[in-house]
Amino acid sequence: MSATPIGIYVHIPFCHRKCGYCDFNTYAMAGAIVDAYLSALHLEIERADCEGDPVVSVFFGGGTPTFLSGEQLADLLRHLRQRFHILPDAEITSEANPGSLTLDQLQRMREAGFNRFSLGVQSFDPDELRRMERIHSPDDVIAGVQMARRAGFTNLNLDLIFALPNQTLERWESNLRRAIALQPEHLSLYALMLEPNTRFYHLYQKGQLSLPDEEVQVEMYRLAQSLTRQAGYEQYEISNFAQAGFRCRHNLLYWHNEPYLGFGAGAVSYYRGIRWTNIKHPREYVRRLREGESVVLESERLMAWASVAETLMVRLRLTDGVDLQELDARFGLPVCEGFLPLFLRLQERGWVQVERTHIRPTNEGLLWHSELSLKILELSERCPLPAL
């Protein structure tokens, strides 16, 4: 079996506080559970069944990875290097909260081999930060960027959220301009999603949360596209914008539906044609690893056309789009024959551009990607084939 480039994801589920909009697998926990979790994480890494596939990216996400010390994060990365063939030029990212950083921590991470840093800014507006229950201030963001640069990071991402409660177009523009002024190599700009089991969702259901209407949200998105383009950023995905040469390689693995291994509570893996998800709660994750039990909560092998549909949906998040003939070869299925008529119809709607067998989303297609994806799923369900 030939080696296949893969990514590695490491989940650190701890946060100082659970934010009101957050639906990620995160916990406001501290104390002994943190050390116990790290020991369990090292056990899972050690027991991983791998075949020497080259690792092109490593991503520490959460939660808040920088809840841990620089040395703890460095130890995890060293262990991964021992167990996997991480390429010398691999992209190695850590997410971070601007309110919990030190220069020493960042320097230790940089020395260990981390070369990309992602700051969860979300907003530069103090009122918006307070409403989201973030623990940092706008000044913390500026300090975090300065520390990251001093530590030697030359690949920096800033995350921002728009369509926040009571947010106006003017406030969003101010956030964008302040982010761009810090000259990060990458920007991730997400619309607020109201997820069940979050405080924001319950407030909205009770009529206690005022959100911008759909028309304003579209204006906010268009403004993001315009201002980033003027500043020299390339939009390469629905929510992601990069300076030349700084596209996020790890996320590109997801958007190309390529294999990756996930470690930690709630982490997802997609490897050898199987997707599995780990048990979510950190304490149960620790218990199972201590007792030699599997931490897998659920797993599945996608049916052939379902895998094609999933690949099409994630690839059409990218402005580069996808070539159907490439998927013919990858899956050994008549993808071009099966899906080209659909995309020709969607071209008439203005959602995609079709150049022979290459499909690219238009601006409208990016904006209405969820509806475009639904059309792909509906067609794939009419193409039953055995599992790959």
N, C-alpha and C positions, 0 to 999 in steps of 0.2 A: 504494500500500500504506500503510495507516494505521500510525502509530507505535505500538509495543508497549513497555510498561515492561519493562526488563530489569535484571539484576544483573551485576556484574563480580566475578570471583574472581581473586586474584593469589597464586600459590604461591611461598613462600620455603622451599626444601627443607632449609635448614641448621639444625643443632642442635649444641649443645656436646657432646652424648652421645646415642647411640641407646638409648632406654629399653627394658627387657626385655619390656614388653607391647605395644610400638608396632609397628603394621604399616603406618603411613602412609609416603608416599614421602619419606623424610627421610634425611639423610646427615650424619655427623660430619666435615664438611669445613671447611677454612678456607684463608686465603691468597689466591693469585691467582685461584682458581676463583670466588671470591665476586664480584670486580670483573668477571670475564669473564661470569658469569651475569647480573649486573645489566645489562651492555651488551646481552646477548642478549635479555633481558626487554624492554628499551626498544625493541629492533628489532621484536620480535613485536607490541608495542603499536602501533608506528608503522605496521606493515604490515596491521593488522587491517582486515577488510572489514566496515564498519559503515554503517548507513543513517540515523544521527541519532536512533535510538530513545532515549527518555528513560531515564536510569539512576537507579533508585530506591535502589540499595544497592551498596556496594563492600566487599569482605571480603578482608583480607590474612590468609592462613592458612599452615600449614606442617606440619611444621617449626616454626621459631621466627622469626616476622617480626622481632621485636625483637633477633634476632641481628645485624641491620643497625643502622646508626646512625639517629638521628632524621632527619638530613638526607637520607640515602639513601631512607628511606621517604617523606619529603616530596617528593623529586624524582619518585619513581614516581607519587605521587598527582597532582602537577602535570601530569605527562605524560598521565595518564588524562584529566584535565580538558581538556587541549588537544585530545585525540582524540575524546572522547565528550561527549554532552550530559548531564552529571551534574547532577541537579536540586539547587536550593539547599538543600532540606530532606532530601537523601539521607542515609541511614544509612551511615556510613563506619567500619568496624570493623577493629581489628588484634588478633590473638591475641598473647599474650606469656607468657614464662616468668618467674615471680616472682624467679628467681635471677639475672637478667641485665638489670635495669632501672636507669636513672638518671633523676633528675628532669629534667635538661636534655633528654634524649631524649624524654621524655613531653611536655614543654613545646613542643618543636619539632614534634612530631606534632600536638598540639592546635592550634597556630598554623596548621599546614598544612591543617587541616580534618577530621582524624580526630575523631569525636565519640562513639565507642563503643569500649570496651576489654574484652577477654576474657582473664582470667588462668587459666592452666592450673595450678590448685591441686592437684587430684587427692586430696590428703589433708593433714590437719594433724598426723598422727601421725608422729614421726620415724622409727620402725621401718618403717612402711609406705612412707614416702618413700624410705628407703634400699633397701628390697627392690625398689621400682620403678625404682631407679637415677635418681631425680630429683636435680637439682643444687641445689635450693632447700631451705630450712628453713621451719618454720611462721612464724618471725619475718620471713622474707623476704616471705611473703604479706601480713602486716600492713603491712610497710613499703611494699610495692607498691601496696596499696590506698590508703594515705595519700598516696603520691606521685601516684597517678592523680587523687585528689581535689584535691590542691594544684595540679596542672597544669590543672584545669578540667574533668575528665571527670565528667559527671553521669549517664552510662549505663554501668554496669559489670556484667560477667558474671563469675561464678566457675564453673569446671568442677571437678566432683568425680567420683571413681570409687568404686563400692561392689562388694562381693563379691570383695574383694582376698584374696590368700593369707593364711590364718590370721586374717582379720578377723572379729570378733564383732559381734553386733548392738549391743553397748554402745559399741564403738569407732566404728562407723558413726554412731551417734547423737551421739557427741561431735564428730565431723567436721561433721555437719549443723548442730549448734548453734553451733559456732565460725564456720561460714560465714555463717549467718543473722545472727549478732551483728555482722558487718561491714557489714550493711545494703546488700548489692548490689542493684541494680535487677532482676537476672536471675540465675537459677541453672540450670546444666545438670548433671544428675545421671545418670551412665551406669553400667550394670552392666559389669563387666569382661568383655571378649570375648577368648577365646583364639584368636588367629589363627595359621594356619600360618606358618612361617618367622620366628617370634618366639622369643626365649629362653624366655619363660613357657610357650609351647606345648610346646617340646621337654622342658622340665622336667616338665610335667604328664604327657606321654607316658611318661616314665621313672618316674612315681610319686613325683617329688621336689617336687611342689607341692600343698599342701593347700588346697582351696577350700571355702567354705561350701556346704552342700548346697542343693538347689533350694528346699526349704521355708524355709530361713533367708534365701535371696536374695529370696523373695517377701515375707517379713517386712520386710526392709530396704527394699524398694520401697514397701510400704505405710507404713512409718514416714516415708519421705521425703514421701509424699503428705500425711500427717497433719501433720507439723511445718511444712512449707511453707505449708499451708492456714492453720494457726494463726497463722503469722507474716504473713499477708496476701498471700501469693503465689497467683497463679492458675495451675493446671496447664493449659497450652494444647496440649501435645504430650507424647508418651510420656515423654520425658526432660527436658522444659523447663518452667520455672516462672518467671513474671514478675510484677512489680508492675504495677498498672494503667497501660497506655500504653507498656509497655516490652517487648512481644513482639519477638523478633528478626526484623526485616523481611527480612533477606537469607535466612535459613533458611526463612521462609514462602514465598519464591519457589520453593525446592526442593520444599517440601511441597505446593504448589499445582501443581507440574510446569510452571512458567512458564519462559521463556527466560533464559539467562545465558551470559556469555562467560567462559572461563577462560584465564589467561595463566600461563606458567611450565611447568617440567618436571612431567609427570604431570597437569597441570590438565585438567579435563573441561569441555566446552561443550555447551550444548543451545540451538540457535538455528536459526530457519527450518525447524523440524521435523527437524533432523539433530543427532545426538549424536556428538561426537568426543573423543578422548583424545590428549593430547600424549605424545611420547616421554618416558620416565621419568628416565633418568639425566642429571644436570646437564651432564656433559661432552659427551654426544652431543647434547643440546639446544643447547648453545653451538655445537658444530661445525656443525650443520645450519643454524642461523640465520646464522652467519658466511659459509657457502658458498651461501646463498640457497635452501636446500632446505626442503621442508615439514617441520614438526615433528610432524605428525599421525601417530600410531601406528596408530590404527584409527578408523573412523567407521561409523555405521549410521543408516538411516532406519527407524523402527519401523513395523511393520505396524499397521493401524488399531486392531484390538481389543487388540493388545499395548500400544499407547499409552494406550488407555482403562484397561486393567488396571493399568498403572503409575501412572496418575493416581489411581485408586481406592485403591491401596495406600498411596501417600504421603499422600493426603488423610485417610485413616483413621488416620494417626498423630496427627491433630489432634482435640482434644476437640470442636471445632466440627463435625467430620464433613464431609459432602458431600451436595449435592442432585443426584440422578441426572438430573433434568430439565435442570439447568444443563449437565451433560456431554452430554446429547442435543444441545443447541444448539451447544456448543463443537466437538464432533466430527462432527456431522451423522449420528449413528448412533443406533439404538434402544437406548441404554444402559439406560434405565429398564425397558423391556420385557425386555431380556436379563438384567439383574442383580437386579431386585427380588425374584424368587422365591428366589434364593440368600440374600439378606439377611433375608428373612422366616424362612428356616430357621435362619440364624445368630442371629436374635432369640430363637428358641425355645431355643437353646443358651446364651443369656445374653451373647453377645459384642457385640451391637449393639442400638440402639433404632431402630425405624423409625417415622417420623412422616410419613405419606403417602409422599413420594419422598425425604425427607431421612433420611440414615443417620448416626447418631452411635455411636462406639464406647463401650461401657461400660468400667468399670474392668477387668473380666475381658477385654474385647476389647483393651484397651491392653496388658495383661499377656501375652496370647497373640497378639500382632499377627502374628508370623511364620506361625503356623498359619492365621490368618484370610487372610493374603496368599496362602498356598498355595491356598486354596479359590478365590480370585479368579483366580489364574493358570490353574488347571485349567479353569475355565469359559471363560476368554478363549481358550484353545487350541482350544475347540470352536466358535469363531466366526470362521473364516478369512475375511478380506477383504483386498483389495489395500492397498498402502501408502497412507498419507495424502498 
